[in-house]
Amino acid sequence: MENNLKLGLALGSGGARGLAHIGVLKVLERKGIKIDMLSGTSMGAVIGSAYASGIKPAEIEKKALSFKKIETLKLFKPSIPLSGITNGKSIENLLNEYIGGKNFKDLDIPFACVATEFYEGKSVVFYEGDVLSSVRASLSIPVIIKPKRIENNIYIDGGLSDPVPVNILREMGADIIIAVNVINNPRRSKSVQSYIDDEVVRNKTSEKTKEIVLRDMIVDKIERIAKVIPEMIENRIMSDVPAINVVATKIFEIAESRIVEQRLIIDKPDILIEPYTYYASVMDFEMAPKIIYQGKRATLEKIDEIKKIMRGN
């Protein structure tokens, strides 16, 4: 890489919308832009781990394009007990095709992924041990996919604590960070920044930092989701309300969109790529062609900017 600058790529969460990451990787590869390290959350962890394992973007794209509605239904096949609509076994089998029994140290490119510790709501970074288990923990969408237990801890989707894991790459030694956000393309508002700043000022006596304010906001959102879940299950057979999976994904999308908005104010990347994915939901895997195309398009729009910053300009 020019000037020996190390480039890190952060791939965000977003369910099916995260398929846009494939388009991002294809364009970067075609333009000869070498990625030195990767971080990922949820779907970003899935695609990031596959790429870090040596799987070419074209191969990942081929698999994504094969998904039809029936394949998605099989992937999220209902299970019992109901700690999630699916126990995630089918998803783990799919991941096993690409990641297998690899350890983080076996990957071709340094990679880390994020999950959320269930009880405290804190972000947990995985960078060693079994890759498949870590990625599976990262994509445990509340209510939809059963939480993942690793040793004595229970993890849910990383999108609830760090949807676009930028800061991890700084800790890994990245000089330049490209982040890909596919969650509702939020327009980061000044009101969110003002709220965080005001909270820091109000709590100066207790040395409350922006990170602590943000953590408290995230924990509050997780607690709200936890309160709603029993009602969803109780009313799941009522004809006048949406199905439980629809309500669950909508709650998750709303929470994620707010959290990523707050996160990107604090953890600013050098380059932010935001593919247009408004039309897709977390479960719309059959829309892969459109979503991947938007990833390519959004990346092409940033190529000149990426090359310029890599030159040190």
Salt bridges, closest charged atoms under 4 A:
GLU29 OE2 - LYS56 NZ 3.47
ASP36 OD1 - LYS34 NZ 2.51
GLU61 OE1 - LYS26 NZ 2.69
GLU61 OE2 - LYS296 NZ 3.35
GLU92 OE2 - ARG136 NE 3.28
GLU92 OE2 - LYS148 NZ 3.57
GLU97 OE1 - LYS63 NZ 4.00
GLU120 OE1 - LYS122 NZ 3.80
ASP162 OD1 - ARG263 NE 3.72
ASP197 OD1 - LYS210 NZ 3.24
GLU199 OE2 - ARG202 NH2 2.28
GLU211 OE1 - ARG263 NH1 3.69
ASP216 OD2 - LYS208 NZ 2.92
ASP216 OD1 - ARG215 NH2 3.28
ASP220 OD2 - ARG224 NH2 2.80
GLU253 OE1 - LYS250 NZ 3.41
ASP267 OD2 - ARG263 NH1 3.02
GLU274 OE1 - ARG188 NH2 3.47
GLU286 OE2 - LYS69 NZ 3.50
GLU301 OE2 - ARG297 NE 3.95
GLU305 OE1 - LYS302 NZ 3.78
